[in-house]
Amino acid sequence: MTISPADQGEAVLDDASALPQREHVLAFAARVDAALAAIAESLRSGIAPPVERLRTAERELAQALDATPDEDGARGVASAVADACDRVTDSVDTLAHLLRQRKHAAAGEARAA
């Protein structure tokens, strides 16, 4: 049986005794939380989500995680966290982009009618 890199990362996280760069990870999580809240509000209200892209924050977090010393497997945990945050960023940024496109298209159709 072959284990995917994502599953390996999740296994590393399950076995981790500590979260590397915890404050950086928590700050990134707060940005994700705010972006998802804005997206949810956008869906309820029907307006385009005023969400800034997460990629810059994710890259800053990835740099901090990359600086994690390789002690007690912390480097592997940091790599798994960086990978997971990259996937979250792709998902949230894509969702916000699609919602903005949909709202702009609907606005253009309304003006044309």
C-alpha positions as CSV (number, residue, x, y, z in Angstrom):
1,M,0.0,0.0,0.0
2,T,1.4,3.4,-1.0
3,I,0.9,6.3,1.4
4,S,0.4,9.7,-0.2
5,P,2.5,12.7,0.9
6,A,-0.6,14.3,2.4
7,D,-1.3,11.2,4.5
8,Q,2.3,11.1,5.6
9,G,2.1,14.7,6.6
10,E,-1.0,14.1,8.6
11,A,0.6,11.1,10.3
12,V,3.6,13.3,11.3
13,L,1.2,15.9,12.7
14,D,-0.7,13.3,14.7
15,D,2.6,12.1,16.3
16,A,4.0,15.6,17.0
17,S,4.7,16.6,20.5
18,A,4.7,20.4,19.7
19,L,3.7,22.7,16.9
20,P,6.7,24.5,15.4
21,Q,6.4,28.2,15.0
22,R,3.1,28.1,16.9
23,E,2.6,31.9,17.0
24,H,3.1,32.2,13.3
25,V,0.7,29.3,12.7
26,L,-1.9,30.9,14.9
27,A,-1.6,34.2,13.2
28,F,-2.1,32.5,9.8
29,A,-5.1,30.6,11.2
30,A,-6.6,33.9,12.3
31,R,-6.3,35.2,8.8
32,V,-7.9,32.1,7.3
33,D,-10.7,32.4,9.9
34,A,-11.3,36.0,8.9
35,A,-11.3,35.1,5.2
36,L,-13.8,32.3,5.6
37,A,-16.0,34.5,7.7
38,A,-16.0,37.2,5.0
39,I,-16.8,34.5,2.4
40,A,-19.7,33.2,4.5
41,E,-21.0,36.7,4.9
42,S,-20.7,37.3,1.1
43,L,-22.7,34.2,0.4
44,R,-25.5,35.3,2.9
45,S,-25.6,38.9,1.6
46,G,-25.0,38.3,-2.1
47,I,-22.1,40.8,-2.4
48,A,-18.6,40.0,-3.6
49,P,-16.3,38.9,-0.7
50,P,-13.9,41.7,0.4
51,V,-11.2,39.1,1.1
52,E,-7.5,39.8,0.6
53,R,-5.5,36.9,-0.8
54,L,-3.8,34.6,1.8
55,R,-0.8,33.7,-0.4
56,T,1.5,36.4,1.0
57,A,0.7,35.4,4.6
58,E,1.2,31.7,3.6
59,R,4.6,32.4,2.1
60,E,5.7,34.3,5.3
61,L,4.5,31.3,7.4
62,A,6.3,28.9,5.1
63,Q,9.6,30.9,5.5
64,A,9.2,30.8,9.3
65,L,8.5,27.1,9.2
66,D,11.5,26.5,6.9
67,A,13.7,28.0,9.6
68,T,12.6,25.4,12.2
69,P,15.6,23.6,13.6
70,D,15.7,19.8,13.0
71,E,15.3,18.7,16.6
72,D,13.1,15.8,17.6
73,G,11.4,15.6,14.2
74,A,10.3,19.3,14.3
75,R,11.4,19.8,10.8
76,G,9.1,17.1,9.5
77,V,6.2,18.6,11.4
78,A,7.0,22.0,10.1
79,S,7.0,20.7,6.5
80,A,3.6,19.0,7.1
81,V,2.2,22.2,8.5
82,A,3.5,24.2,5.6
83,D,2.0,21.8,3.1
84,A,-1.4,21.8,4.8
85,C,-1.4,25.7,4.9
86,D,-0.5,25.8,1.2
87,R,-3.5,23.6,0.4
88,V,-5.8,25.7,2.7
89,T,-4.5,28.9,0.9
90,D,-5.2,27.5,-2.5
91,S,-8.7,26.5,-1.5
92,V,-9.7,29.7,0.2
93,D,-8.2,32.0,-2.4
94,T,-9.8,30.0,-5.2
95,L,-13.2,30.2,-3.5
96,A,-13.0,33.9,-3.0
97,H,-11.9,34.4,-6.6
98,L,-14.8,32.4,-7.9
99,L,-17.3,34.2,-5.8
100,R,-15.9,37.6,-6.9
101,Q,-16.1,36.5,-10.6
102,R,-19.7,35.4,-10.1
103,K,-20.7,38.6,-8.5
104,H,-18.9,40.7,-11.1
105,A,-20.5,38.7,-13.9
106,A,-24.0,39.1,-12.3
107,A,-23.4,42.8,-11.9
108,G,-22.5,43.1,-15.6
109,E,-25.5,41.1,-16.7
110,A,-27.8,43.4,-14.6
111,R,-26.3,46.5,-16.2
112,A,-26.7,45.0,-19.7
113,A,-30.4,44.2,-19.1
